[in-house]
């Protein structure tokens, strides 16, 4: 070998191209290169590599490529320990053959690179990314021989990486991050295998880079292939186990939390369960380190609290409890705003346990950081008010507890009452279905008298009579029957303190929206003289069906336990003459009905002269009223009765205006109908229906619509006057 133009003899090149003589050709190349290496003839070696690459492996003919691949492998073996010096000429030509269309060429490429790697070992790691990428593709090769060759090469590369101290993990991770999203099952197995191997290498810190490929690994848990799911889960479990162990570098919880939250809502139950297991482990091992991400964790936990799979429900419940305990007990700052936002969104969740847990989180924040929570009431309150319409009564009760505890200060309480009245006004169905429950439940956490005073003050100026009346009727029923307002009833019965008398006046002004409720209030407060006077004003009111129904309900209330004291006072007619006058006046208002019979029966029991004579005359003074009770002098009854008269007058005006508007709308509709009829009448063709139906006549003065008779019977039809 003296000519650089022909570094390899023609016979050697011919042997490399022939299938049955390739081994001989390879031995010849090995021997030639070995001699050149011993003589340190670098230029000649480069010439050999150039011939093998340019003339053979880069050729378009398959036989030439196979010859070149075998020659490159033989060259590496011939170079021995010096092979790494020519690694940049040995490896790239082989890698290019990984994508060749001929499966035999791909197989020979695997074999060639195997021999090169066996000689160069760790010195070939600068090409690791390219080798890894090529092997990833070959792992899914349709040719079983190529796949087998790739698996053999893969094992050797893993051994080399495991024993090497020079593996560049920083350079490799971006490639892994890209490839981890492949869906081919063979490629996934290849990737999972490499992640597991690299994680076992002591000098390689895979935990540091876990956030960059964690998402792809979780995606593999949804693979239909059971083996892939099992391998991916085993690899993830190993990473999870390492979280328990002391770790020098900080774990990037933030990046991983984003990934886990996404998979906590996965439609695949296995993936969802494993994600929740990771969340549990994060909370247990990370502790204060995960506090900044507690809102994101909560967003992943709460939706799973109600799930068909018991294991998922249990795991999410455990995570929710652990996270709440961590947040409530920590001394570190808590992301209150983010947690409030997350909890508020879950108020709309379709499952009751999730909505309840979201409300409990708000309660916990109120107990822990009430001042910080108050800064976010503008966001929180509308959502809490909307939750009052929740179909679950349990949710509504807890919602009311939250609102009550958030409204302990004066400004927040006033806002709650205003919002509550506004909500009832816009949603009458809520008032009818939940009004009783809402006020009673609030009375458990806020002083009932405070609630009634505030609501009465708001409703006093309410401009919608129908709503105000319904609202007062609801409040009146609560006042008379609810256990929660028992102390308020006791105070009103006696009216023995300035506060109780002021409360009576406050309630009176709003109760005036509902005559029956106001009369009931007077009976409760035992101001019978004023109740009797109030009845005389009822005669001036418009008697509507609604009014009579209120009176009917009032009679029923008089027969309830709340008015036992009143019925017993009927045994002392001389002491309570105005009570008799009020009840007889009420009886006179009633039409003869069941309520009339009930009240008449009650009064008949003690009203006969014979019974009155049997009752011992009381030595006590007559009932106390405005005329003989100095304590009641600070109640301006004249002003109150005048307020009632004015308010009821306004109600009547409002009703009249509503009726007028309805009549105007009706007249407009009639006018439009008449216009259409005139248009149809001028039409040259008429349908059978038009010819058989009598035309309508509309009186312009009365608006009365009548039928106009037609034909010969015209004179026989009388006209309505």
C-alpha positions as CSV (number, residue, x, y, z in Angstrom):
1,X,0.0,0.0,0.0
2,X,1.9,3.0,-1.3
3,X,-0.8,4.7,-3.3
4,X,-3.2,7.1,-1.6
5,X,-5.5,7.0,-4.6
6,X,-6.2,3.3,-4.0
7,X,-5.9,2.7,-0.2
8,X,-7.7,-0.6,-0.5
9,X,-6.9,-3.3,-3.1
10,X,-9.6,-3.9,-5.7
11,X,-9.8,-7.5,-4.6
12,X,-10.7,-6.4,-1.1
13,X,-13.4,-4.1,-2.4
14,X,-14.7,-6.9,-4.5
15,X,-14.8,-9.3,-1.6
16,X,-16.7,-6.7,0.5
17,X,-19.4,-6.5,-2.2
18,X,-19.9,-10.2,-2.5
19,X,-22.2,-11.8,0.1
20,X,-20.2,-15.0,0.5
21,X,-16.8,-13.3,0.7
22,X,-17.7,-10.3,3.0
23,X,-16.1,-11.9,6.0
24,X,-12.9,-12.4,4.0
25,X,-13.0,-8.8,2.8
26,X,-13.6,-7.6,6.4
27,X,-10.6,-9.4,7.7
28,X,-8.5,-7.9,4.9
29,X,-9.7,-4.4,5.8
30,X,-9.0,-5.1,9.4
31,X,-5.4,-6.3,8.7
32,X,-4.7,-3.3,6.4
33,X,-5.9,-0.8,8.9
34,X,-4.1,-2.4,11.7
35,X,-0.8,-2.1,9.7
36,X,-1.5,1.5,8.9
37,X,-2.3,2.2,12.5
38,X,0.9,0.6,13.7
39,X,2.9,2.8,11.3
40,X,0.8,5.8,12.3
41,X,-0.1,6.4,8.7
42,X,-3.0,8.8,9.5
43,X,-3.5,10.0,6.0
44,X,-3.8,6.5,4.6
45,X,-6.3,5.6,7.3
46,X,-8.4,8.6,6.4
47,X,-8.2,7.6,2.8
48,X,-9.5,4.1,3.7
49,X,-12.4,5.7,5.6
50,X,-13.1,8.0,2.7
51,X,-13.4,5.2,0.2
52,X,-15.6,3.2,2.6
53,X,-17.8,6.2,3.1
54,X,-18.0,8.0,-0.2
55,X,-17.7,5.0,-2.6
56,X,-19.7,2.5,-0.5
57,X,-22.0,3.6,2.4
58,X,-23.1,6.7,0.6
59,X,-23.7,4.8,-2.6
60,X,-27.2,4.3,-4.0
61,X,-26.6,0.5,-4.4
62,X,-27.5,-1.8,-1.5
63,X,-24.5,-4.1,-1.9
64,X,-22.1,-1.1,-1.8
65,X,-23.8,0.1,1.4
66,X,-23.5,-3.3,3.1
67,X,-19.8,-3.5,2.0
68,X,-19.1,-0.1,3.4
69,X,-20.8,-0.9,6.7
70,X,-18.8,-4.1,7.1
71,X,-15.6,-2.2,6.1
72,X,-16.2,0.5,8.7
73,X,-16.8,-2.1,11.4
74,X,-13.6,-3.8,10.4
75,X,-11.7,-0.5,10.4
76,X,-12.8,0.2,13.9
77,X,-11.6,-3.2,15.0
78,X,-8.3,-2.8,13.2
79,X,-7.7,0.6,14.8
80,X,-8.3,-0.9,18.3
81,X,-7.6,1.7,21.0
82,X,-7.0,4.4,18.5
83,X,-10.5,4.0,16.9
84,X,-11.9,6.9,19.0
85,X,-9.5,9.2,17.1
86,X,-11.5,8.6,14.0
87,X,-15.0,8.4,15.6
88,X,-16.3,11.3,13.6
89,X,-15.6,9.4,10.4
90,X,-16.8,6.1,11.6
91,X,-20.2,6.8,13.2
92,X,-22.1,9.3,11.0
93,X,-22.0,7.1,7.8
94,X,-23.5,4.2,9.8
95,X,-26.2,6.4,11.3
96,X,-27.2,7.6,7.9
97,X,-27.9,4.0,7.0
98,X,-30.4,3.6,9.9
99,X,-33.0,5.2,7.7
100,X,-32.3,3.3,4.5
101,X,-35.2,1.8,2.7
102,X,-33.5,-1.6,2.5
103,X,-34.1,-3.6,5.7
104,X,-30.8,-5.5,5.1
105,X,-28.9,-2.3,5.0
106,X,-30.5,-1.2,8.3
107,X,-29.6,-4.5,9.8
108,X,-26.0,-4.2,8.7
109,X,-25.9,-0.7,10.1
110,X,-26.9,-2.0,13.5
111,X,-24.3,-4.7,13.3
112,X,-21.6,-2.2,12.2
113,X,-22.4,0.3,14.9
114,X,-22.4,-2.5,17.5
115,X,-18.8,-3.4,16.5
116,X,-17.7,0.2,16.5
117,X,-19.3,0.8,19.9
118,X,-17.7,-2.3,21.3
119,X,-14.3,-0.9,20.4
120,X,-14.8,2.7,21.2
121,X,-17.0,2.4,24.3
122,X,-17.5,5.7,26.1
123,X,-15.6,7.6,23.4
124,X,-18.6,7.4,21.2
125,X,-21.0,9.1,23.6
126,X,-20.7,12.5,21.8
127,X,-22.9,10.8,19.2
128,X,-25.3,9.4,21.8
129,X,-28.3,11.6,20.9
130,X,-28.0,10.6,17.2
131,X,-27.6,7.0,18.2
132,X,-30.5,7.1,20.6
133,X,-32.8,8.8,18.0
134,X,-31.9,6.2,15.4
135,X,-32.5,3.3,17.9
136,X,-35.8,4.8,18.9
137,X,-36.9,4.6,15.2
138,X,-35.5,1.1,14.7
139,X,-37.3,-0.2,17.8
140,X,-40.5,0.1,15.8
141,X,-39.0,-1.3,12.6
142,X,-41.3,-3.6,10.7
143,X,-38.5,-6.1,10.0
144,X,-38.0,-8.4,12.9
145,X,-34.3,-8.9,12.1
146,X,-33.7,-5.2,12.2
147,X,-35.6,-4.9,15.5
148,X,-33.5,-7.7,17.0
149,X,-30.3,-6.1,15.8
150,X,-31.4,-2.8,17.3
151,X,-32.2,-4.4,20.6
152,X,-28.7,-5.9,20.8
153,X,-27.1,-2.6,20.0
154,X,-29.4,-0.9,22.6
155,X,-28.2,-3.2,25.3
156,X,-24.6,-2.5,24.5
157,X,-25.2,1.3,24.5
158,X,-27.0,1.0,27.9
159,X,-24.0,-0.8,29.3
160,X,-21.7,1.9,28.0
161,X,-23.7,4.7,29.4
162,X,-24.1,2.9,32.8
163,X,-20.3,2.5,33.2
164,X,-19.4,5.9,31.8
165,X,-18.8,9.1,33.9
166,X,-18.9,11.4,30.9
167,X,-22.6,11.0,29.8
168,X,-24.0,14.4,29.0
169,X,-27.5,14.3,30.5
170,X,-28.1,18.0,29.9
171,X,-27.7,17.5,26.1
172,X,-29.8,14.4,26.1
173,X,-32.9,15.6,28.1
174,X,-34.3,17.9,25.3
175,X,-34.3,14.9,23.0
176,X,-36.0,12.7,25.6
177,X,-38.6,15.5,26.2
178,X,-39.4,15.5,22.5
179,X,-39.5,11.8,21.9
180,X,-41.4,10.9,25.1
181,X,-44.7,11.9,23.4
182,X,-44.5,9.2,20.7
183,X,-47.5,6.8,20.6
184,X,-45.9,3.8,18.9
185,X,-45.9,1.0,21.6
186,X,-42.4,-0.2,20.7
187,X,-40.9,3.2,20.9
188,X,-42.6,3.8,24.2
189,X,-41.1,0.6,25.6
190,X,-37.7,1.7,24.3
191,X,-38.1,5.1,26.0
192,X,-39.4,3.8,29.3
193,X,-36.5,1.3,29.4
194,X,-34.0,4.2,28.9
195,X,-35.6,6.4,31.6
196,X,-35.4,3.5,34.1
197,X,-31.8,2.7,33.2
198,X,-30.7,6.4,33.5
199,X,-32.5,6.7,36.8
200,X,-30.4,3.9,38.2
201,X,-27.1,5.5,37.2
202,X,-25.6,7.1,40.4
203,X,-23.9,9.9,38.5
204,X,-27.0,10.9,36.6
205,X,-29.6,13.1,38.3
206,X,-32.8,12.3,36.6
207,X,-35.0,13.7,39.4
208,X,-33.7,17.2,38.5
209,X,-35.0,16.8,35.0
210,X,-38.2,14.9,35.8
211,X,-40.6,17.8,35.1
212,X,-39.4,17.8,31.4
213,X,-40.6,14.2,30.7
214,X,-43.1,13.5,33.5
215,X,-46.1,14.5,31.3
216,X,-45.1,12.0,28.6
217,X,-44.6,9.3,31.1
218,X,-48.1,9.8,32.5
219,X,-49.5,9.7,29.0
220,X,-48.0,6.2,28.7
221,X,-50.3,5.1,31.6
222,X,-53.2,5.4,29.2
223,X,-51.6,3.1,26.6
224,X,-53.8,0.2,25.6
225,X,-50.9,-2.2,25.9
226,X,-50.8,-3.5,29.5
227,X,-47.1,-4.1,29.5
228,X,-46.3,-0.5,28.6
229,X,-48.7,0.7,31.4
230,X,-47.0,-1.6,33.9
231,X,-43.5,-0.6,32.9
232,X,-44.4,3.1,32.9
233,X,-46.1,2.8,36.3
234,X,-43.1,1.0,37.8
235,X,-40.7,3.7,36.5
236,X,-42.9,6.5,37.9
237,X,-43.2,4.6,41.2
238,X,-39.5,4.6,41.5
239,X,-39.3,8.3,41.1
240,X,-42.1,8.7,43.6
241,X,-40.2,6.6,46.1
242,X,-37.1,8.8,45.7
243,X,-39.1,11.8,46.9
244,X,-39.0,10.3,50.3
245,X,-35.2,10.1,50.3
246,X,-32.9,13.0,51.2
247,X,-32.2,14.9,48.0
248,X,-29.4,17.5,47.6
249,X,-31.0,19.5,44.7
250,X,-34.3,21.2,45.1
251,X,-37.3,19.5,43.6
252,X,-39.2,21.6,41.1
253,X,-42.6,21.1,42.6
254,X,-44.2,23.9,40.7
255,X,-43.5,22.5,37.2
256,X,-44.6,19.0,38.2
257,X,-47.8,20.2,39.9
258,X,-49.0,21.7,36.6
259,X,-48.5,18.3,35.0
260,X,-50.2,16.4,37.8
261,X,-53.2,18.6,37.9
262,X,-53.8,18.0,34.2
263,X,-53.7,14.2,34.7
264,X,-55.9,14.4,37.9
265,X,-58.8,15.1,35.6
266,X,-57.9,12.4,33.1
267,X,-60.7,10.3,31.7
268,X,-58.5,7.3,32.2
269,X,-59.1,6.0,35.7
270,X,-55.7,4.5,36.1
271,X,-53.9,7.7,35.1
272,X,-56.1,9.7,37.4
273,X,-55.5,7.4,40.4
274,X,-51.7,7.5,39.9
275,X,-51.8,11.3,39.5
276,X,-53.6,11.6,42.8
277,X,-51.1,9.3,44.4
278,X,-48.4,11.7,43.3
279,X,-50.3,14.6,44.7
280,X,-50.6,12.9,48.0
281,X,-46.9,12.2,48.0
282,X,-46.1,15.8,47.1
283,X,-48.2,17.1,50.1
284,X,-46.6,14.6,52.5
285,X,-43.0,15.1,51.4
286,X,-43.0,18.6,50.1
287,X,-44.9,20.2,53.0
288,X,-44.3,24.0,53.0
289,X,-42.5,23.7,49.7
290,X,-45.9,22.9,48.0
291,X,-47.8,25.7,49.7
292,X,-47.3,28.2,46.8
293,X,-49.0,25.6,44.6
294,X,-51.8,24.7,47.0
295,X,-54.5,26.3,44.9
296,X,-53.4,24.3,41.8
297,X,-53.4,21.1,43.8
298,X,-56.8,21.9,45.1
299,X,-58.1,22.3,41.6
300,X,-56.9,18.8,40.8
301,X,-58.2,17.2,44.0
302,X,-61.8,18.6,44.4
303,X,-63.4,17.3,41.2
304,X,-62.4,13.8,42.1
305,X,-64.1,13.8,45.5
306,X,-67.1,12.2,43.9
307,X,-66.1,9.5,41.5
308,X,-67.5,6.1,40.4
309,X,-64.2,4.4,41.3
310,X,-63.8,4.1,45.0
311,X,-60.0,4.1,45.0
312,X,-60.0,7.5,43.2
313,X,-62.6,8.9,45.6
314,X,-60.6,7.7,48.6
315,X,-57.3,9.0,47.2
316,X,-58.7,12.5,46.5
317,X,-60.4,12.6,49.9
318,X,-57.1,11.8,51.6
319,X,-55.3,14.4,49.5
320,X,-57.9,17.0,50.3
321,X,-57.6,16.3,54.0
322,X,-53.8,16.4,54.0
323,X,-53.7,19.6,52.0
324,X,-56.3,21.4,54.2
325,X,-54.4,20.3,57.3
326,X,-51.1,21.6,55.9
327,X,-52.6,25.0,54.9
328,X,-54.4,25.4,58.2
329,X,-51.5,24.6,60.4
330,X,-48.6,26.3,58.5
331,X,-47.0,29.5,59.6
332,X,-45.9,30.3,56.1
333,X,-47.8,32.6,53.7
334,X,-50.8,31.1,52.0
335,X,-52.0,32.0,48.4
336,X,-55.5,33.1,49.7
337,X,-56.6,34.7,46.5
338,X,-55.8,31.7,44.3
339,X,-57.5,29.3,46.7
340,X,-60.6,31.5,46.8
341,X,-60.7,31.5,43.0
342,X,-60.3,27.8,42.8
343,X,-62.9,27.1,45.5
344,X,-65.4,29.5,43.9
345,X,-65.1,27.7,40.6
346,X,-65.9,24.4,42.3
347,X,-69.2,25.9,43.7
348,X,-70.5,25.1,40.2
349,X,-69.3,21.5,40.2
350,X,-72.1,18.9,39.6
351,X,-71.2,16.8,42.6
352,X,-72.4,17.7,46.1
353,X,-69.2,16.5,48.0
354,X,-67.1,18.7,45.8
355,X,-69.2,21.7,46.4
356,X,-69.3,21.0,50.2
357,X,-65.5,20.7,50.3
358,X,-65.0,24.0,48.4
359,X,-67.2,25.7,51.0
360,X,-65.2,24.1,53.8
361,X,-62.0,25.5,52.3
362,X,-63.5,29.0,52.5
363,X,-64.5,28.4,56.1
364,X,-61.0,27.2,56.9
365,X,-59.4,30.3,55.4
366,X,-61.8,32.4,57.4
367,X,-60.7,30.7,60.6
368,X,-57.0,31.0,59.6
369,X,-56.6,34.4,57.9
370,X,-59.9,36.3,58.2
371,X,-58.4,39.7,57.3
372,X,-56.8,38.4,54.1
373,X,-60.0,36.6,53.1
374,X,-62.1,39.8,53.6
375,X,-60.0,41.4,50.8
376,X,-61.6,39.0,48.3
377,X,-65.2,39.3,49.3
378,X,-66.1,41.1,46.1
379,X,-65.2,37.9,44.2
380,X,-66.5,35.5,46.7
381,X,-69.9,36.9,47.7
382,X,-71.6,36.8,44.3
383,X,-70.7,33.1,44.0
384,X,-71.9,32.4,47.6
385,X,-75.2,34.1,46.8
386,X,-75.7,32.1,43.6
387,X,-75.1,28.9,45.6
388,X,-78.2,29.6,47.6
389,X,-80.1,28.2,44.7
390,X,-78.2,24.9,44.9
391,X,-80.5,21.9,44.7
392,X,-78.8,20.4,47.8
393,X,-80.1,21.7,51.1
394,X,-76.9,20.5,52.8
395,X,-74.9,22.8,50.4
396,X,-77.2,25.7,51.1
397,X,-76.9,25.3,54.9
398,X,-73.1,25.3,54.7
399,X,-73.2,28.2,52.2
400,X,-75.2,30.2,54.7
401,X,-72.8,29.4,57.5
402,X,-69.9,30.7,55.3
403,X,-71.8,33.9,54.4
404,X,-72.7,34.5,58.1
405,X,-69.2,34.1,59.3
406,X,-67.9,36.4,56.5
407,X,-70.5,39.1,57.6
408,X,-69.7,39.6,61.2
409,X,-68.6,43.1,60.8
410,X,-71.1,45.9,60.2
411,X,-70.3,46.8,56.6
412,X,-70.2,43.1,55.4
413,X,-73.4,42.3,57.2
414,X,-75.2,45.3,55.6
415,X,-73.9,44.1,52.2
416,X,-75.1,40.6,52.8
417,X,-78.6,41.8,53.7
418,X,-78.8,44.1,50.7
419,X,-77.6,41.3,48.4
420,X,-80.0,38.8,49.9
421,X,-83.0,41.1,49.4
422,X,-81.9,41.8,45.9
423,X,-81.5,38.1,45.2
424,X,-85.0,37.4,46.5
425,X,-86.4,40.2,44.4
426,X,-84.9,38.9,41.2
427,X,-85.6,35.2,42.0
428,X,-89.1,34.9,43.6
429,X,-88.9,31.1,43.3
430,X,-85.9,31.2,45.7
431,X,-87.8,33.2,48.2
432,X,-90.8,30.8,48.1
433,X,-88.7,27.7,48.2
434,X,-85.7,28.7,50.4
435,X,-86.6,32.0,52.1
436,X,-87.7,30.3,55.3
437,X,-84.6,28.1,55.4
438,X,-82.2,30.9,54.6
439,X,-83.3,33.3,57.3
440,X,-83.5,30.6,59.9
441,X,-80.1,29.3,59.1
442,X,-78.5,32.7,59.2
443,X,-80.1,33.2,62.6
444,X,-77.9,30.4,63.9
445,X,-74.8,32.4,63.3
446,X,-75.9,36.0,63.5
447,X,-78.1,37.6,66.2
448,X,-81.7,37.2,64.9
449,X,-82.8,40.6,66.1
450,X,-80.0,42.1,64.0
451,X,-81.2,40.3,60.9
452,X,-84.8,41.3,61.4
453,X,-83.9,44.9,62.1
454,X,-81.8,45.2,58.9
455,X,-84.2,43.4,56.7
456,X,-87.1,45.5,58.0
457,X,-85.1,48.7,57.3
458,X,-84.4,47.6,53.7
459,X,-87.9,46.5,53.0
460,X,-89.5,49.6,54.4
461,X,-88.6,51.5,51.3
462,X,-89.1,48.6,48.8
463,X,-90.9,49.9,45.8
464,X,-92.2,46.6,44.5
465,X,-95.4,45.9,46.6
466,X,-95.9,42.3,45.5
467,X,-92.3,41.3,46.4
468,X,-92.4,43.4,49.7
469,X,-95.6,41.7,50.7
470,X,-94.3,38.2,50.0
471,X,-91.1,38.9,51.8
472,X,-92.8,40.3,54.9
473,X,-95.2,37.3,55.0
474,X,-92.2,35.0,55.0
475,X,-90.4,37.0,57.7
476,X,-93.6,37.1,59.8
477,X,-94.0,33.4,59.7
478,X,-90.4,32.9,60.7
479,X,-90.8,35.4,63.6
480,X,-93.9,33.5,64.9
481,X,-92.7,29.9,64.5
482,X,-88.9,29.5,64.2
483,X,-87.1,28.2,67.2
484,X,-84.0,30.3,66.3
485,X,-85.9,33.6,66.9
486,X,-87.5,32.6,70.2
487,X,-85.7,35.3,72.2
488,X,-86.9,38.0,69.7
489,X,-90.5,36.8,70.3
490,X,-90.1,37.0,74.1
491,X,-88.8,40.5,73.8
492,X,-91.6,41.6,71.5
493,X,-94.3,40.0,73.8
494,X,-93.2,42.1,76.7
495,X,-92.1,45.4,75.1
496,X,-90.6,46.2,78.5
497,X,-87.3,47.7,77.2
498,X,-86.5,50.6,75.0
499,X,-84.8,48.2,72.6
500,X,-87.8,46.0,72.3
501,X,-90.1,48.9,71.7
502,X,-87.7,50.3,69.1
503,X,-87.6,46.9,67.4
504,X,-91.4,46.9,67.3
505,X,-91.5,50.3,65.6
506,X,-88.9,49.2,63.1
507,X,-90.7,46.0,62.2
508,X,-94.1,47.8,62.1
509,X,-92.9,50.2,59.3
510,X,-92.0,47.3,57.0
511,X,-94.7,44.9,58.2
512,X,-97.1,47.5,57.0
513,X,-96.6,46.1,53.5
514,X,-98.8,43.2,54.6
515,X,-101.9,44.1,56.6
516,X,-102.5,40.6,57.9
517,X,-98.8,40.3,59.0
518,X,-99.0,43.7,60.7
519,X,-102.1,42.7,62.6
520,X,-100.4,39.5,63.6
521,X,-97.4,41.5,64.9
522,X,-99.7,43.6,67.0
523,X,-101.3,40.5,68.5
524,X,-97.8,39.0,69.2
525,X,-96.7,42.2,70.9
526,X,-100.1,42.4,72.8
527,X,-100.9,45.9,71.7
528,X,-104.5,44.9,71.3
529,X,-105.9,48.4,71.5
530,X,-103.8,49.4,68.4
531,X,-104.7,46.1,66.7
532,X,-108.4,47.0,67.0
533,X,-107.8,50.4,65.6
534,X,-105.8,48.9,62.8
535,X,-108.7,46.7,61.8
536,X,-110.8,49.8,61.2
537,X,-108.3,50.9,58.6
538,X,-108.7,47.5,56.8
539,X,-112.2,48.6,55.8
540,X,-110.6,51.3,53.5
541,X,-108.4,48.7,51.8
542,X,-109.2,47.0,48.5
543,X,-110.3,43.5,49.4
544,X,-108.5,41.2,47.1
545,X,-108.2,37.4,47.0
546,X,-104.6,37.7,48.3
547,X,-105.8,39.8,51.2
548,X,-108.5,37.2,52.2
549,X,-105.9,34.4,51.9
550,X,-103.7,36.3,54.3
551,X,-106.5,36.7,56.8
552,X,-107.3,33.0,56.4
553,X,-103.7,32.1,57.3
554,X,-103.8,34.5,60.2
555,X,-106.7,32.6,61.7
556,X,-104.8,29.4,61.4
557,X,-101.8,31.0,63.2
558,X,-104.1,32.1,66.0
559,X,-104.8,28.4,66.6
560,X,-101.1,27.5,66.7
561,X,-99.0,27.1,70.0
562,X,-97.4,30.5,69.5
563,X,-100.7,32.2,70.5
564,X,-101.5,30.1,73.5
565,X,-101.1,33.2,75.7
566,X,-103.6,35.1,73.6
567,X,-106.2,32.3,73.8
568,X,-105.8,32.2,77.6
569,X,-106.3,35.9,77.8
570,X,-109.7,35.4,76.3
571,X,-110.7,34.0,79.7
572,X,-110.3,37.5,81.1
573,X,-112.6,39.6,78.9
574,X,-112.8,42.5,81.3
575,X,-109.0,42.8,81.4
576,X,-108.5,42.4,77.7
577,X,-111.5,44.1,76.1
578,X,-109.6,45.3,73.0
579,X,-108.5,41.8,72.3
580,X,-112.1,40.8,72.0
581,X,-112.8,43.8,69.9
582,X,-109.9,43.0,67.6
583,X,-110.8,39.3,67.2
584,X,-114.5,40.1,66.6
585,X,-113.4,42.8,64.1
586,X,-111.4,40.1,62.4
587,X,-114.4,37.8,62.3
588,X,-116.4,40.5,60.7
589,X,-113.8,40.9,57.9
590,X,-114.0,37.2,57.0
591,X,-116.4,35.8,54.5
592,X,-118.3,32.7,55.8
593,X,-115.7,30.0,55.3
594,X,-113.7,27.5,57.3
595,X,-111.6,30.2,58.8
596,X,-114.8,32.1,59.8
597,X,-116.1,29.0,61.5
598,X,-112.9,28.3,63.3
599,X,-112.6,31.8,64.8
600,X,-116.3,32.0,65.6
601,X,-116.1,28.7,67.4
602,X,-113.2,29.9,69.5
603,X,-114.9,33.1,70.5
604,X,-118.3,31.4,71.1
605,X,-116.6,29.3,73.8
606,X,-116.3,32.3,76.1
607,X,-118.5,35.0,74.8
608,X,-121.9,34.0,76.1
609,X,-123.2,36.0,79.0
610,X,-123.5,32.9,81.1
611,X,-119.9,32.0,80.8
612,X,-118.8,35.6,81.4
613,X,-120.7,35.7,84.6
614,X,-119.1,32.4,85.8
615,X,-115.6,33.9,85.3
616,X,-114.5,35.7,88.5
617,X,-114.0,39.4,88.0
618,X,-110.3,40.1,88.0
619,X,-109.0,42.5,90.6
620,X,-106.1,43.3,88.3
621,X,-106.1,46.4,86.1
622,X,-107.3,46.4,82.5
623,X,-104.9,45.4,79.7
624,X,-102.0,47.7,79.2
625,X,-102.1,49.8,76.0
626,X,-101.1,53.1,74.6
627,X,-103.8,54.8,76.7
628,X,-102.7,53.5,80.1
629,X,-99.2,52.2,79.8
630,X,-96.4,54.7,80.3
631,X,-93.8,52.5,78.8
632,X,-95.6,52.4,75.5
633,X,-95.8,56.1,75.4
634,X,-92.4,56.2,73.5
635,X,-94.1,54.3,70.6
636,X,-95.7,56.8,68.3
637,X,-98.7,54.8,67.3
638,X,-100.3,57.7,65.5
639,X,-97.3,58.0,63.2
640,X,-97.2,54.2,62.7
641,X,-100.9,54.0,61.7
642,X,-100.4,56.9,59.3
643,X,-97.4,55.2,57.8
644,X,-99.5,52.1,57.3
645,X,-102.3,54.1,55.6
646,X,-99.8,55.9,53.2
647,X,-98.0,52.7,52.3
648,X,-101.2,50.8,51.5
649,X,-102.4,53.7,49.5
650,X,-99.1,53.5,47.5
651,X,-99.8,49.7,47.0
652,X,-103.2,50.4,45.6
653,X,-101.8,53.1,43.2
654,X,-99.2,50.6,42.0
655,X,-101.8,47.9,41.4
656,X,-104.0,50.4,39.5
657,X,-101.1,51.4,37.4
658,X,-100.3,47.8,36.6
659,X,-103.9,47.2,35.5
660,X,-103.8,50.3,33.3
661,X,-100.6,49.1,31.6
662,X,-102.2,45.7,31.0
663,X,-105.3,47.3,29.5
664,X,-103.1,49.5,27.2
665,X,-101.2,46.4,26.0
666,X,-104.5,44.6,25.4
667,X,-105.9,47.5,23.4
668,X,-102.8,47.6,21.3
669,X,-103.1,43.9,20.6
670,X,-106.8,44.4,19.7
671,X,-105.8,47.3,17.4
672,X,-103.3,45.2,15.6
673,X,-105.9,42.4,15.2
674,X,-108.4,44.8,13.8
675,X,-105.9,46.1,11.3
676,X,-105.2,42.6,10.1
677,X,-108.9,41.8,9.8
678,X,-109.5,44.9,7.6
679,X,-106.6,43.9,5.4
680,X,-108.1,40.4,5.0
681,X,-111.5,41.9,4.3
682,X,-110.2,43.9,1.3
683,X,-108.6,40.8,-0.1
684,X,-110.4,39.6,-3.4
685,X,-110.3,36.0,-2.3
686,X,-111.6,34.7,1.0
687,X,-111.2,31.3,2.5
688,X,-114.0,29.2,3.6
689,X,-113.2,30.0,7.2
690,X,-113.3,33.7,6.6
691,X,-116.8,33.4,5.0
692,X,-118.3,31.5,7.9
693,X,-116.9,33.4,10.9
694,X,-118.8,36.6,11.9
695,X,-116.7,39.7,11.9
696,X,-115.7,41.4,15.2
697,X,-117.0,44.8,16.2
698,X,-115.0,46.9,18.6
699,X,-116.6,49.7,20.5
700,X,-114.2,52.6,20.4
701,X,-115.5,54.0,23.7
702,X,-115.6,50.8,25.8
703,X,-113.1,48.6,24.0
704,X,-115.8,45.8,24.1
705,X,-115.5,43.2,21.3
706,X,-118.8,41.6,20.0
707,X,-119.8,39.4,17.1
708,X,-121.6,41.1,14.2
709,X,-124.6,39.0,12.9
710,X,-124.7,38.3,9.2
711,X,-127.3,37.4,6.6
712,X,-131.0,37.0,7.2
713,X,-130.6,36.3,10.9
714,X,-129.0,39.7,11.4
715,X,-132.0,41.3,13.0
716,X,-132.8,38.4,15.3
717,X,-129.5,38.6,17.3
718,X,-129.8,40.9,20.3
719,X,-127.0,43.4,20.9
720,X,-125.4,43.4,24.3
721,X,-125.6,46.7,26.0
